[in-house]
Amino acid sequence: AMSLWPNKGDADPRPAQGSAYERVAAVAPRQPAVPEGAFGALRLPMLDVPVVPKKSAEA
């Protein structure tokens, strides 16, 4: 899994509390629970999910 908060000891890239919304990049874990190369391993960068066209209404 990835998070939007820093790993322990790293600088916090998030904007200050109370400031305007700002998108931040995901933070990869330093010690992932799932081994690299495993089926469920985190792979960065994340690929965009393709847009699925709506089905046409058939009468």
C-alpha positions as CSV (number, residue, x, y, z in Angstrom):
1,A,0.0,0.0,0.0
2,M,1.0,3.6,-0.4
3,S,0.2,6.6,1.7
4,L,0.0,10.3,1.6
5,W,2.0,10.8,4.8
6,P,5.8,10.5,5.1
7,N,7.8,7.5,6.2
8,K,9.1,7.8,9.8
9,G,11.9,10.3,9.9
10,D,11.2,11.8,6.5
11,A,10.1,15.4,5.8
12,D,6.3,16.0,5.6
13,P,5.4,17.2,2.1
14,R,1.8,17.9,3.0
15,P,0.5,21.5,3.2
16,A,0.1,23.1,6.6
17,Q,-3.2,22.4,8.4
18,G,-5.8,25.0,7.6
19,S,-4.3,26.0,4.2
20,A,-5.9,25.5,0.8
21,Y,-6.1,22.0,-0.7
22,E,-3.0,20.9,-2.6
23,R,-2.5,17.5,-4.3
24,V,0.6,15.7,-3.0
25,A,2.4,12.7,-4.5
26,A,2.0,9.3,-3.0
27,V,4.8,8.1,-0.7
28,A,6.2,4.6,-1.3
29,P,6.9,2.6,1.8
30,R,10.5,2.1,2.9
31,Q,9.9,-1.4,4.1
32,P,6.9,-2.8,2.2
33,A,5.0,-5.7,3.7
34,V,4.6,-7.5,0.4
35,P,7.9,-8.6,-1.3
36,E,9.0,-6.9,-4.5
37,G,7.9,-9.0,-7.5
38,A,4.9,-10.6,-5.7
39,F,1.5,-10.5,-7.5
40,G,0.2,-7.9,-5.0
41,A,3.3,-5.8,-4.8
42,L,3.1,-2.0,-5.1
43,R,4.2,-0.8,-8.6
44,L,4.9,2.9,-9.0
45,P,4.1,5.0,-10.9
46,M,0.4,4.0,-10.7
47,L,-1.2,3.7,-14.2
48,D,-4.4,5.7,-14.9
49,V,-7.6,3.7,-15.0
50,P,-9.0,3.7,-18.5
51,V,-12.4,5.3,-19.2
52,V,-15.0,2.6,-19.9
53,P,-17.7,3.7,-22.4
54,K,-21.3,3.4,-21.3
55,K,-23.4,0.7,-22.8
56,S,-25.8,1.9,-25.4
57,A,-29.5,1.4,-24.6
58,E,-30.9,-1.4,-26.7
59,A,-34.6,-1.5,-27.3
